[in-house]
Amino acid sequence: MTDFARARKTMVDNQLRTSAITDHRLLTAMGEVPREKFVPAAREALAYIDEAHTLSPRRKLGPPAPFARLLQLAAIEHTDRVLDLGCGTGYSAAVLAQLATDVVAVEDDASLAAQARKTLSGLQIRNVTVLDGPLLTAGQGKGPYDVIILEGTVTDVPEGLLNLLTPDGRLVAPVAGANNVAVAHLFARSGKGVASSAAFDARLPPLLPPAESGFVF
């Protein structure tokens, strides 16, 4: 039988800390959320390895380290309201729920969204609302947001998402550039508008299918 508590600690020590994750709250959250609950049953024993897990034909759960680096880049405060796009079965939302006051998680696969609701409810996580619908528009009616997380690679960030940010809001996303190399970007709103900056290479599965995103992974 797999010792999941030990597997979580090993993930934190060997994948997160070695990838420059220093945010104590983030390390604690990822050391507590049971990742094995959010992967297919046949993959439970492999839940903490450094690779993506296929959840459906169009959705994957990305590896722990790049996900953690993306969240650390967003500098999430405990008072923040977060929009999580591409939540899959809810693992990302479960982690975000430990960091923020309120999370709106969106998944365009209705069956995955239903699974996310069931798993989050079973874990008694109450500050997450899971919506199923188009990733880029389903959360609009519940904005604005202090933080928006794109859980997969895109070719660009739509202006409509940036408009959902609060005056000091941040959006983080892996953006594909030349040769389809994805780089995590931070988009920060201020009184002068939205400024973007590149942070690190981030090989994460695409957020949208190739026909919609134009990105080949």
Secondary structure, DSSP 8 states (H G I E B T S, - for coil): ---HHHHHHHHIIIIIGGGT---HHHHHHHHHS-GGGGS-GGGGGGTTSSS-EEEETTEEE--HHHHHHHHHHHT--TT-EEEEES-TTSHHHHHHHHHSSEEEEEES-HHHHHHHHHHHHHTT--SEEEEES-TTTTTGGG--EEEEEE-SBBS---HHHHTTEEEEEEEEEEEE-GGG-EEEEEEEEETTEEEEEEEEE----BSS-HHHH----
